[in-house]
Amino acid sequence: MAKLSENAVLKINEICDRYTDEKTPLMMILSDIQNEYGYIPLEVQELVSKKTGISVAEIYGVVTFYSFFSLLPKGKYIIGCCLGTACYVKGAQQIIDKFSELLGIKPGETTEDGLFTLDALRCIGACGIAPAVSISGQVYPKVSVEKVPHILKELREKEGAAQ
């Protein structure tokens, strides 16, 4: 979406127009754009600024403050490794390190094929099943370093069957 297509511009303007009667529309606008495109690059922030009169600095501040917004495209499978206290104590750092090694990316990055994004998460509220990993909304309990290759294999096989 680096250079916005005419359709993207129309869609983003339509999203902004949905909230013209709202007193504070920014979060709703950004949420709808994130849901539609998966990320909110600077070009989109500038368009939203022109449409709403909200400064790019304020929009950028919101996009970078909240973890559910992203400046970059995310992979089809978002692998979130919980690094909260309970998970960390039970080896979560080694688990995220193994995902990183096998995928060839660091936390916050996406694989070149666009299939996987690796994220380091703070507590996901699954302390009783620590260490926990969330993959596109599905929580994997008591993950071990040995399970990581199997999880990735399962996801890749799932992807192969989908094609």
VENWO-V460091 format. One record per backbone hydrogen bond with DSSP energy under -1.0 kcal/mol. CO is the residue of the C=O (numbers start at 1). NH is the residue of the N-H. Records with the same first field share a line. If there is no record, write none. Layout:
BEGIN
CO=NH  NH
END
This chain:
BEGIN
5=9
6=10
7=11
8=12
9=13
10=14
11=15
12=16
13=17
14=18
16=19
17=20
19=22
25=29
26=30
27=31
28=32
29=33
30=34
31=35
32=36
33=37
34=38
41=45
42=46
43=47
44=48
45=49
46=50
47=51
48=52
49=53
55=59
56=60
57=61
58=62
59=63
60=64
61=65
62=66
66=69
70=40
77=117
78=136
79=119
80=134
81=121
84=88
85=89
86=90
87=92
88=91
91=95
92=96
93=97
94=98
95=99
96=100
97=101
98=102
99=103
100=104  105
106=109
109=118
111=114
114=76
115=77
116=111
117=79
118=108
119=81
121=83
126=129
127=130
129=142
131=143
132=82
133=140
134=80
135=138
138=135
140=133
147=151
148=152
149=153
150=154
151=155
152=156
153=157
154=158
155=159
156=160
157=161
158=162
END
